[in-house]
Amino acid sequence: WEVPVVFRTRLGAAVGRQRVMAADGHLLLVLHVPPGPDETARQARFIWRKPDGTWISNDLGGGPQVVGKHLEQFAKAIQDCGVWEEQAKTAEDYFAVLERLAPIHRSARNLHTVLQEARQLCPDDRDLINHRDRAYEIERTVELLQTETKNSLDLLMARKADEQAKASRRMAASAHRLNLLAAFFFPLAALSGILGVNLIHG
């Protein structure tokens, strides 16, 4: 890519945080690919806007919809998490969904910030405004799904706690009845042992 030299000097060996660079009419978006399950390292995605308004990326091709393709990948990842949340039955299932959502939420939030800054750097680009608004919708969706999953997990834990409390009360009532029986029959057993209860007959 024939990008300004300042872009190359500002890039290190690792992708680093998501950000936008601008120089001489060029715009470079340094983004993260939507993180997958159990991924600790972030994969870089570079999207370059030339001064003439042409868009090109390192792995999504080119054209005005390249940023839209990037956003759709986030939307698809969130949709998959929504399916998993609906199918979750146990606390482990809900924890798995929350672990999957956390990095997506962080990436989506930072992506929205980057596109907002890019829109300010290129105020005449209508596509950037639409992409910025779409990024906000994605961030809001993942935030709502995360809250819903937490609420579902809290409800499940509350039900389990209520069931355990009821079981504990039943066990306490049974133990109390056993104590009453023991308190009644232990003196009789002791007297029977001392005095004897042998029957004389025949």
Secondary structure by P-SEA (a helix, b strand, c coil): ccccaaaaaacccccccccccccccbbbbbccccccccccbbbbbbbbbcccccccccccccccaaaaaaaaaaaaaaaaaaaaaaacccaaaaaaaaaaaaaaaaaaaaaaaaaaaaaaaccccaaaaaaaaaaaaaaaaaaaaaaaaaaaaaaaaaaaaaaaaaaaaaaaaaaaaaaaaaaacaaaaaaaaacccccccc
